[in-house]
Amino acid sequence: MMPLTMIRPGEEGSIKKVGGKEETRQFLATLGFVPGTHLSVVTEIAGNMIVNIKESRVAISREMAAKIMV
């Protein structure tokens, strides 16, 4: 397992675990970041990421991405 921040643009992965406080985990779950979900990194700009997940593009901060283990 490694944090989502280690995945480079164009690479794919599957979510293994989502960490952080309960409110953070719930927020990420509403965006589709739940264990078992497949995702791919579209781009990374200044540490922030745009991710393809469940046929949607979602922008998340580096801090949020660090809590998602793939």
Beta strands, then each sheet from edge to edge (+ up, - down):
strand 1: 12-14
strand 2: 17-18
strand 3: 38-45
strand 4: 48-53
strand 5: 56-60
strand 6: 68-69
sheet 1: 1+ 3- 4+ 5-
sheet 2: 2+ 6-
end
